[in-house]
Amino acid sequence: MRYTTKQQQARWLVIYHIFVAILAVISSILAVSMMLNVKVGLAGRVVYQGLLAFFVVDYVVRLIFTKNRKWFLINNAFDLLGILPMHPAFSLFRLARIFRMIRTHHVFWRLGISGKWTREFHRFTYDTGFIYLFTISVVIICLSALLFSIVEHQTLSESLWWAITTATTVGYGDDSPHTAWGKLIATVLMLGGVGFIGLLTSTITDFFTDRTGQADAQQQQNEELTKQIQQLTREVSRLSKKVDQLKK
């Protein structure tokens, strides 16, 4: 009976993940339509806001009942980004639920296509610390944008644009702080955001540089092994000729 209960729970979990994945796709379609200025009508906006409320409740409930909140916050960083109401583009982060469903239920393994690339993706995401740096960078940018919008009396989308251009050192100059609090927020963002984004860029560069170095080392080993095999083949041929001569 206990085994049957676990099976039922697993089945309902699969159904729930599929349901959430479908909602993530719908919300992403609506978000893209809104960004492209496609008229979605009142019904579309109501559905979009309803989906936002659903994902907020889903995130909060899972956060409350999780056993390890630190792991949850890091592993569900994209879910947190997906419920930020700053800009419709953040809704696209909800598509991460599809990949989590695939990973949780070992879909690639069941289909027989799991292999080296999935291990490389896990190593890039977690072993290099990319997910942690990315989470911290996004939190700093979003928090700075939120505070900047309050003290400078700007919309969240405009403040987010300012925070991204400032943190990435692009600095178009189309928007700048005018109040003392705004300048303080900009200073903190310059020092913290630029530092973490620099580390993020360095992590990505080091990962691919390391992969290139490993590939070169592997190629060199293969070439040396090929040379040794060729040398052994010549040696065997020479010994075979001597054996033939001795038989004669």
N, C-alpha and C positions, 0 to 999 in steps of 0.2 A: 504493500500500500504506500509505503514511504517512497519507493522508487517511482511509482506511478505519479505521485504528487510532484516530484521533481521534474518528471517529464512534462506534466501539464504546465508547470511554471516556465520551463524552457520554451514550450510552444507559445505561450502567451507573450513571453519576452520577444520572441521572433516576430510575432504579429505586431507588437507595439513598436519595435524598431522599424519595421516596414512602414507602418502608419506614419511615424515621425519622419522617415525619409521622404515619403510622398508629400507631407506638409512642407518640408524643407524645399523641395523642388517647386511647389506652388508659390511659396513666399519669394523664392528667388526669381521666378518668372515675373511676379508682380513688381518686385524691386527693379528689375531690369526695364520693365515697361515704364515705370515711373521715372527712371533716370533718362530714358529716351523720350520723355514727354509724350508717351502714348496715353491716350485717355482711357483710364480704367473705370471711370464712373464712381458713383457713390458706393455701389455694392463692392467694387474692387478695393476701395479704401477701407471699407468696414471689414472685409475679409483680411486685408493686410494687417490692420490693427488687432483683429482677433487672433491671428497667427502669432503676432508679437506677444500678446498676453499669454497665449498657450506656451510658447517657448520660455517666457519668463517664469511661469509657474513650474514648468518642467525642470528648469535649472535650479530653482530655489528648493523644490522638494528633494531632488537628488542630492543637493548640497547638505540639506538637513539630515538626511538618513545615511549619508556616506560614513564609513568608518575612519577614513583618512582624508581629512579636508585639504591638507597640503597637497597630497597627490591629486585630489579631485580638481583643485584650482589650476594646477599645472596641466594636467591631462585634458581638461575641458576648457582651455583658454579660448579656443575658437567658438565654443558655445557661448561664452561670456561676450565675445565680440558680436556674436549674432543677435544679441538682445539689446545692444546699445542703440538708442533711438536717435543718434546724431545724424545719420544719413542712410538712405535706402541701401547703399552699397554694403553696409555691415550685414544685411540680411543674407548676403552670399556666403558668409561664414557658416551659415546653418547647413550648408551642403557637407560640412565635415561630419555630420551625423551619418551620412551614407557610408563614408569610409570607416567610421567607427563600427557600424553595423557589419561591414565586410570583415573587419579585423576581429570583432567579438565572436562572430559565428564561423570564423575560419573559412570564409567563402572561397578564397583563392586556393586554400589547401584542399577543400572538397572538390574543386574543379580541376585540381591537379596542375595549377599554373603558379603555385607558390614556389619561389626559388631564391636565387641570389639577389635579384633586384629588391625583393621585399626585405631581406636582411640588410641590404645597403640603405634602404629608406629608414629602417628602424635605427641603424647606426648613425645616420646623418641627423635624425630628429632628436634622439635621446642621448646617445653616447657622446656626441660633440657638444651637448648643452644648447643646441640651437633652439629648442622649444622654450627653454627657460629664458634665454636672452630675448627671444621674440616676444614672449609674454610680458616681460618687464618693460621692453621698449614700447609696446602697444599701450600698456597701462599708463606710462609716463606721458605719452602723446595724448591719449584720450582725456586723462585727468587735467592736463595743462589746457587742452581745448575747452573743457567744461568750465574751468575757473576763468579762462580768458573771456569766454562768452558772457560770463556773469559780470565781471568787472569792466569790460569794454562795451557791454550792451550790444553784442553781435549775435547772429544766429549760430547754432551749433555747427552747421555745415561750413560756414565761413571761418569759424574758429578752428575747426579741424583742418581746413586747408592751410591756415596760417601755421598751425602746430607742425604739420608734416613738412612744409617748406622750411620751417625754422630748424627742425630736428635733423633734417637731411642736408643742412647747410646750403640749400639751393638759394633761399632768400631772394625771391623775386621783387620784394619791396612793395607789392601791391597792397599789403596790409601790415600795419605795425602798431605796437601799443602806444597809447597816449597818456594813460594814467600811471601813477606810481606803482600800484599793485600789478598792473599789466606788465610793466617793465620788470618787476620782480619775478613774475611768472615766466617771462621770456628768458630771464637770466638762468633760472633753475632748469628750464627746458634745454637751454644751450649747453649747460654743464652736464646734466644728467642724460638727456636724450641723445645728444651727439656722441657721448661716451659709449652708451650701450649700443647704439646703431653702428658705431665703429667696430665694436666687438662682434656684432652680428655679421657685418661684412667680412671681418677677418676670419670668423669661423667658417663661413661659406667658402672663402678662398682657400683656407688651409685644408678643408675637406677634399676639394677637387684637386688641389696640388698634391696632397697625399695619395689620392687615387692614381694620379698620373705617375707619381714616383713608384708606386707599387706595380703599376702596369709595366713600366720600363724595367724594373727589377725582375719581374716575372718573365719578360721577353728575353732579358739577358740570361736568365737561368735556363730558359728553353733553348737558347742558342748554344750555350755551353753543353747542355745535355745532348743536343743534336751532334755537336762535334765529338763528344765522347762516344756516342753510339757509332758514328762513322768510323772513328778510330778503332773501336772494338771490332767492327765489321771487317775492316782491312786486316786486322790482326788475325781474325778467325780465317779469313781467306788465305792468308799467308801460311797459317798452320795447316790448313787443309791441303795446300799444295805440297808442303813438306811431307805430310802423311802419305799422299799419293806417290811421291817420289820414293819413299821408303818401301812402300808395297811393291814397287817395280824392282 
